[in-house]
Amino acid sequence: GRLEAVTQQMGYHPQYLDSFLKTQHYLLHMDGPLPFDCRHYIAIMAAARHQCRYLVNLHVLQFLRAGGDPQWLRGLDFIPPKLRNLNEINKILAHRPWLITKDHIEKLLKISEWSWSLAELVHAVVLLAHCHALASFVFGCGCEQDEGPGGRGSLKPLSPGNQCFCEATAGNSCSQELLRINRKRSLDSCMELDSLRERVQRIHVETEGREETRLPQQEREEGEGQGAEVGVQDGAEHRPDPSTGLSPLADADGDVTGATNLACYMQDPDFGYQDFARRDEDQTQVFRVQDYSWEDHGFSLVNRLYSDIGHLLDEKFRMVDGLQSSAMAKRQGCEPSVFKRGIWNYIHCMFGIRYDDYDYAEVNQLLERVLKVYIKTVTCYPEKTNSEMFDRFWKQFKHSEKVHVNLLILEARMQAELLYALQAITQYMV
């Protein structure tokens, strides 16, 4: 429930934090195609793919405050079919975005009682990509960890009942007007406390009466064992480790204590990341940025179907690209732009996205193996990241520089998912 952990980490780069918060606020709290409760439920579905309890708990609370039906929190079997149908592209975008096709889009948009509109689908896709990438940041910076004295965060807990990301930014450069609007939105959508407690307590009682279905836990692989070199495959599909138990609970006072079961929010839990680069595969599958790019194609499409979100996303991509990294680059013996591009292109390469004008031999020259292992783990299976991995890479670097790497991971991953999804939507429209 410590909702300020993300903003505290991003606060090392306040200009980026400001841009991030504006985008997050717009996605979740401003006018848009999707109802407010559905937005938070989609965020729950996205975060659950990576077993990110931090984000799931945050959005469970916000879902209830927005007037969401507590029965939905029992899992995907209890939500409307229209929302449940989003599960397939949630799964694909989270783990193997290159598999998404216009057929997936057509299936959601086909005329039926449960069909999506293009505007709704674009809103949902941006939310999914946003939360998948944010889960990488949460695990990569240790926000999921229980930080104690001497931990790298020394985070101060806030009451989860009246805080969200945007409200937890006092002292940062996020505008006061944004905070005022967000607080008003939260008050407008917040149910009476007694009513909230009663509803959560009721679902808790119902949940206790049901037999718990516990999925077998899968063995976790060591991060060091993953192929960190460009073009080296892992040799085995990563299998998530679903949590056990059943959904939101209330304590003795009726306060929300969070979701204890994340597996109920996803189907096909064994579906995970697989290396895109396989030497025996036809390279025509590679996504070439020269054929479909964010700047020339994705931006205009998303902005047309979901007004203004393209500008906010574009600002965020540019902001992370403009962050100062001279110290990092100097230690690696190269120019800042060269170093950042190496990290960005390495991340996109893991998702099958290639730039014709880039020499990928530079990646192995610029990025030492321990850094590549870290980047790949945080990007592709962030739930396997632990505090030791964070502390081990770049021991001589500042904490803010490590956070910078995680911001590059967040934005590069989000753009990769958006490119595949928006290309599929474009192909459907054509």
For each residue, the residues with C-beta under 8 A, 3 or more apart:
1: 57 58 61 157 158 159 160 258
2: 5 143 155 156 157 158 160
3: 6 58 158 160 163 164 165 168
4: 7 8 155 156 158 163 168
5: 2 8 9 54 138 143 153 155
6: 3 9 10 134 137 138 141 143 165
7: 4 10 11 17 21 165 168 169 172
8: 4 5 11 153 155
9: 5 6 12 137 141 143 153 403 406
10: 6 7 13 16 17 20 403 407
11: 7 8 14 17 172
12: 9 399 400 403 404
13: 10 16 17 323 400 403 404 407
14: 11 17 18 172 173
15: 18 19 173 319 323
16: 10 13 19 20 316 319 320 323 407
17: 7 10 11 13 14 20 21 169 172 173 174
18: 14 15 21 22 172 173 174 175
19: 15 16 22 23 312 315 316 319
20: 10 16 17 23 24 316
21: 7 17 18 24 25 165 166 169 172 174 178
22: 18 19 25 26 174 178 312 315
23: 19 20 26 27 130 309 312 313 315 316
24: 20 21 27 28 130 165 166
25: 21 22 28 29 30 165 166 178 181 182
26: 22 23 29 30 32 308 309 312
27: 23 24 30 32 39 123 126 127 130 309
28: 24 25 36 39 40 43 62
29: 25 26 36 166 181 182 185 186
30: 25 26 27
31:
32: 26 27 39 123 306
33: 117 119 120 122 123 306
34: 38 39 42 120 123 124 127
35: 38 39
36: 28 29 39 40 66 67 189
37: 40 41 63 66 67 68 69
38: 34 35 41 42 83
39: 27 28 32 34 35 36 42 43 66 123 127
40: 28 36 37 43 44 59 60 62 63 66 68
41: 37 38 44 45 59 63 68 72 79 83
42: 34 38 39 45 46 83 86 90 124 127 128 131
43: 28 39 40 46 47 55 59 127 130 131
44: 40 41 47 48 55 56 59 60 63 259 265
45: 41 42 48 49 76 86 87 90 128 265 266
46: 42 43 49 55 90 94 127 128 130 131 132 135
47: 43 44 50 52 54 55 56 59 131 134 135
48: 44 45 51 52 56 262 263 265 266
49: 45 46 90 91 94 95 132 135 240 266
50: 47 94 132 135 136 139 240 381 382 383
51: 48 240 241 242 243 262 383
52: 47 48 55 56 135 138 139 144 382 383
53: 56 57 144 243 258 259 262
54: 5 47 57 58 138 143 144
55: 43 44 46 47 52 58 59 131 134 135 138
56: 44 47 48 52 53 59 60 258 259 262 265
57: 1 53 54 60 61 160 258 259
58: 1 3 54 55 61 62 160 164 165
59: 40 41 43 44 47 55 56 62 63
60: 40 44 56 57 63 64 73 247 248 256 258 259
61: 1 57 58 64 65 160 161 256 258
62: 28 40 58 59 65 66 164
63: 37 40 41 44 59 60 66 68 72 73
64: 60 61 67 68 70 73 191 196 199 200 248 256
65: 61 62 186 189 190 191 196
66: 36 37 39 40 62 63 189
67: 36 37 64 189 191
68: 37 40 41 63 64 72 73
69: 37 72
70: 64 73 199 200 202 203 248
71: 74 78 203
72: 41 63 68 69 78 79
73: 60 63 64 68 70 78 203 247 248 259
74: 71 77 78 203 206 207 246 247 264
75: 78 79 247 261 264 265
76: 45 79 84 87 264 265 266 267
77: 74 264
78: 71 72 73 74 75
79: 41 72 75 76 83 84
80: 83 84 114
81: 84 85 114
82: 85 86 114 115 116
83: 38 41 42 79 80 86
84: 76 79 80 81 87
85: 81 82 88 107 108 114 116
86: 42 45 82 83 89 90 108 116 124 128
87: 45 76 84 90 91 266 267
88: 85 91 92 104 107
89: 86 92 93 100 104 108 125 128 421
90: 42 45 46 49 86 87 93 94 128 266
91: 49 87 88 94 95 266 267 268 271
92: 88 89 95 96 97 99 100 104
93: 89 90 97 100 125 128 129 132 417 420 421
94: 46 49 50 90 91 128 132
95: 49 91 92 271 272 273 274 380
96: 92 99 271 273 274 276
97: 92 93 100 351 416 417 420 421
98: 276 285 287 351 352 420
99: 92 96
100: 89 92 93 97 104 105 420 421 424
101: 104 105 424 427
102: 105 106 424 425 427 428
103: 106 107
104: 88 89 92 100 101 107 108 424
105: 100 101 102 108 109 121 424 425 427 428
106: 102 103 109 110 428
107: 85 88 103 104 110
108: 85 86 89 104 105 115 116 121
109: 105 106 115 116 117 118 121 428
110: 106 107 115
111: 115
112: 115
113:
114: 80 81 82 85
115: 82 108 109 110 111 112
116: 82 85 86 108 109 120 121 124
117: 33 109 120 121
118: 109 121 122 305 425 429
119: 33 122 123 305 306
120: 33 34 116 117 123 124
121: 105 108 109 116 117 118 124 125 425
122: 33 118 119 125 126 301 302 305 306 309 422 425
123: 27 32 33 34 39 119 120 126 127 306 309
124: 34 42 86 116 120 121 127 128
125: 89 93 121 122 128 129 418 421 422 425
126: 27 122 123 129 130 302 306 309 313 418
127: 27 34 39 42 43 46 123 124 130 131
128: 42 45 46 86 89 90 93 94 124 125 131 132 417
129: 93 125 126 132 133 414 417 418 421
130: 23 24 27 43 46 126 127 133 134 414
131: 42 43 46 47 55 127 128 134 135
132: 46 49 50 93 94 128 129 135 136 413 414 417
133: 129 130 136 137 409 410 411 413 414 417
134: 6 47 55 130 131 137 138 410
135: 46 47 49 50 52 55 131 132 138 139 382 383
136: 50 132 133 139 140 378 379 382 406 409 410 413
137: 6 9 133 134 140 141 143 406 407 409 410
138: 5 6 52 54 55 134 135 141 143 144 382
139: 50 52 135 136 142 143 144 378 382 383 385
140: 136 137 378 382 385 390 405 406 409
141: 6 9 137 138 153 390 402 403 406
142: 139 145 147 151 152 153 387 390
143: 2 5 6 9 54 137 138 139 153
144: 52 53 54 138 139
145: 142 151 153 386 387
146:
147: 142 151 152 153 154 155
148: 151
149: 154
150: 154
151: 142 145 147 148 154 155 387
152: 142 147 387 390 391 399
153: 5 8 9 141 142 143 145 147
154: 147 149 150 151
155: 2 4 5 8 147 151
156: 2 4
157: 1 2
158: 1 2 3 4 163 168
159: 1 162 163
160: 1 2 3 57 58 61 163 256
161: 61 193 255 256
162: 159 167 186
163: 3 4 158 159 160 167 168
164: 3 58 62 167 168 182 186
165: 3 6 7 21 24 25 58 168 169
166: 21 24 25 29 169 174 178 179 182
167: 162 163 164 179 182 183 186
168: 3 4 7 158 163 164 165
169: 7 17 21 165 166 172 174 179
170: 179
171:
172: 7 11 14 17 18 21 169
173: 14 15 17 18
174: 17 18 21 22 166 169 178 179
175: 18 178 179
176: 179 180
177: 180 181
178: 21 22 25 166 174 175 181 182
179: 166 167 169 170 174 175 176 182 183
180: 176 177 183 184
181: 25 29 177 178 184 185
182: 25 29 164 166 167 178 179 185 186
183: 167 179 180 186 187
184: 180 181 187 188
185: 29 181 182 188 189
186: 29 65 162 164 167 182 183 189 190
187: 183 184 190
188: 184 185
189: 36 65 66 67 185 186
190: 65 186 187
191: 64 65 67 195 196 199
192: 195 196
193: 161 196 197
194: 197 198
195: 191 192 198 199
196: 64 65 191 192 193 199 200 256
197: 193 194 200 201 250 253 254 255
198: 194 195 201 202 254
199: 64 70 191 195 196 202 203
200: 64 70 196 197 203 204 248 249 250 254 256
201: 197 198 204 205 250 254
202: 70 198 199 205 206
203: 70 71 73 74 199 200 206 207 247 248
204: 200 201 207 208 248 249 250
205: 201 202 208 209
206: 74 202 203 209 210
207: 74 203 204 210 246 247 249
208: 204 205
209: 205 206
210: 206 207 246
211:
212: 244 245 246
213:
214: 244
215: 242 244 263 269
216:
217: 241 242 244
218: 239 240 241 270
219: 239
220: 241 384
221: 225 226 236 238 384
222: 225
223: 226 373 374 377 384 385 389
224: 373
225: 221 222 234
226: 221 223 234 373 376 377 380
227: 232 233 234 235 275 376
228: 232 369 372 373 376
229: 232 364 369 372
230: 277 346 349 360 363 364
231: 277 279
232: 227 228 229 275 277
233: 227 274 275 277 278
234: 225 226 227 237 238 274 275
235: 227
236: 221
237: 234 270 272 273 274
238: 221 234 272 273 274 380 381 384
239: 218 219 269 270 272
240: 49 50 51 218 269 270 272 381 383
241: 51 217 218 220 383
242: 51 215 217 262 263 266 269
243: 51 53 260 261 262 263
244: 212 214 215 217 260 261 263
245: 212 260 261
246: 74 207 210 212 260 261 264
247: 60 73 74 75 203 207 259 260 261 264
248: 60 64 70 73 200 203 204 256 257 258 259 260
249: 200 204 207 256 257 258 260
250: 197 200 201 204 253 254 255 256 257
251: 254 255 257
252:
253: 197 250
254: 197 198 200 201 250 251
255: 161 197 250 251
256: 60 61 64 160 161 196 200 248 249 250
257: 248 249 250 251
258: 1 53 56 57 60 61 248 249
259: 44 53 56 57 60 73 247 248 262 265
260: 243 244 245 246 247 248 249
261: 75 243 244 245 246 247 264
262: 48 51 53 56 242 243 259 265 266
263: 48 215 242 243 244 266 269
264: 74 75 76 77 246 247 261
265: 44 45 48 56 75 76 259 262
266: 45 48 49 76 87 90 91 242 262 263 269
267: 76 87 91
268: 91 271
269: 215 239 240 242 263 266
270: 218 237 239 240
271: 91 95 96 268
272: 95 237 238 239 240 381
273: 95 96 237 238 380 381
274: 95 96 233 234 237 238
275: 227 232 233 234 278 350
276: 96 98 349 350 351 352
277: 230 231 232 233 281 349 350 352
278: 233 275 281
279: 231
280:
281: 277 278 285
282: 285
283: 286
284:
285: 98 281 282 352
286: 283 352 353 354
287: 98 291 292 351 352 353 354 419 420 423
288: 291 292 354 356
289: 292 293 348 353 354 355 356 419
290: 293 355 356
291: 287 288
292: 287 288 289 296 297 298 419 422 423 426
293: 289 290 296 297 298 419
294: 297 298 299 314 317 415 418 419
295: 298 299
296: 292 293 299 300
297: 292 293 294 300 301 422 423 426
298: 292 293 294 295 301 302 310 418 419 422 423
299: 294 295 296 302 303 310 313 314
300: 296 297 303 304 310
301: 122 297 298 304 305 422 425 426
302: 122 126 298 299 305 306 309 310 313 418 422
303: 299 300 306 307 308 309 310 311
304: 300 301 310
305: 118 119 122 301 302
306: 32 33 119 122 123 126 302 303 309 310
307: 303
308: 26 303 311 312
309: 23 26 27 122 123 126 302 303 306 312 313
310: 298 299 300 302 303 304 306 313 314
311: 303 308 314 315
312: 19 22 23 26 308 309 315 316
313: 23 126 299 302 309 310 316 317 414 418
314: 294 299 310 311 317 318
315: 19 22 23 311 312 318 319
316: 16 19 20 23 312 313 319 320 411
317: 294 313 314 320 321 411 415
318: 314 315 321 322
319: 15 16 19 315 316 322 323
320: 16 316 317 323 407 408 410 411
321: 317 318 340
322: 318 319
323: 13 15 16 319 320 404 407
324: 336
325: 328 329 336 339 340 401 404
326: 329 330 336
327: 330 331 397 398 401
328: 325 331 332 336 339 397 401 404 405
329: 325 326 332 334 335 336 338 339 340
330: 326 327 333
331: 327 328 396 397
332: 328 329 339 366 367
333: 330
334: 329 338 339 342 366
335: 329 338 339
336: 324 325 326 328 329 339 340
337: 340 341
338: 329 334 335 341 342 362 366
339: 325 328 329 332 334 335 336 342 343 366
340: 321 325 329 336 337 343 344 408
341: 337 338 344 345 358
342: 334 338 339 345 346 362 363 366 367
343: 339 340 346 347 367 375 405 408 409 412
344: 340 341 347 348 408 412
345: 341 342 348 349 355 358 360 363
346: 230 342 343 349 350 363 367 372 375
347: 343 344 350 351 375 379 408 409 412 413 416
348: 289 344 345 351 353 354 355 412 415 416
349: 230 276 277 345 346 352 353 354 360 363
350: 275 276 277 346 347 376 379 380
351: 97 98 276 287 347 348 413 416 417 420
352: 98 276 277 285 286 287 349
353: 286 287 289 348 349 416 419
354: 286 287 288 289 348 349 358
355: 289 290 345 348 358
356: 288 289 290
357:
358: 341 345 354 355 362
359: 362
360: 230 345 349 363
361: 364 365
362: 338 342 358 359 365 366
363: 230 342 345 346 349 360 366 367 372
364: 229 230 361 367
365: 361 362
366: 332 334 338 339 342 362 363
367: 332 342 343 346 363 364 371 372 375
368: 371 372
369: 228 229 372 373
370: 373 374 392 393 394
371: 367 368 374 375 393 394 405
372: 228 229 346 363 367 368 369 375 376
373: 223 224 226 228 369 370 376 377 389 393
374: 223 370 371 377 378 385 389 390 392 393 405
375: 343 346 347 367 371 372 378 379 405 409
376: 226 227 228 350 372 373 379 380
377: 223 226 373 374 380 381 382 384 385 389
378: 136 139 140 374 375 382 385 406 409
379: 136 347 350 375 376 382 409 412 413
380: 95 226 238 273 350 376 377
381: 50 238 240 272 273 377 384
382: 50 52 135 136 138 139 140 377 378 379 385
383: 50 51 52 135 139 240 241
384: 220 221 223 238 377 381
385: 139 140 223 374 377 378 382 389 390
386: 145 389 390
387: 142 145 151 152 390 391
388: 391 392
389: 223 373 374 377 385 386 392 393
390: 140 141 142 152 374 385 386 387 393 402
391: 152 387 388 395
392: 370 374 388 389 395
393: 370 371 373 374 389 390 402
394: 370 371 397 401 402
395: 391 392
396: 331
397: 327 328 331 394 401 402
398: 327 401 402
399: 12 152 402 403
400: 12 13 403 404
401: 325 327 328 394 397 398 404 405
402: 141 390 393 394 397 398 399 405 406
403: 9 10 12 13 141 399 400 406 407
404: 12 13 323 325 328 400 401 407 408
405: 140 328 343 371 374 375 401 402 408 409
406: 9 136 137 140 141 378 402 403 409 410
407: 10 13 16 137 320 323 403 404 410 411
408: 320 340 343 344 347 404 405 411 412
409: 133 136 137 140 343 347 375 378 379 405 406 412 413
410: 133 134 136 137 320 406 407 413 414
411: 133 316 317 320 407 408 414 415
412: 343 344 347 348 379 408 409 415 416
413: 132 133 136 347 351 379 409 410 416 417
414: 129 130 132 133 313 410 411 417 418
415: 294 317 348 411 412 418 419
416: 97 347 348 351 353 412 413 419 420
417: 93 97 128 129 132 133 351 413 414 420 421
418: 125 126 129 294 298 302 313 414 415 421 422
419: 287 289 292 293 294 298 353 415 416 422 423
420: 93 97 98 100 287 351 416 417 423 424
421: 89 93 97 100 125 129 417 418 424 425
422: 122 125 292 297 298 301 302 418 419 425 426
423: 287 292 297 298 419 420 426 427
424: 100 101 102 104 105 420 421 427 428
425: 102 105 118 121 122 125 301 421 422 428 429
426: 292 297 301 422 423 429 430
427: 101 102 105 423 424 430
428: 102 105 106 109 424 425
429: 118 425 426
430: 426 427
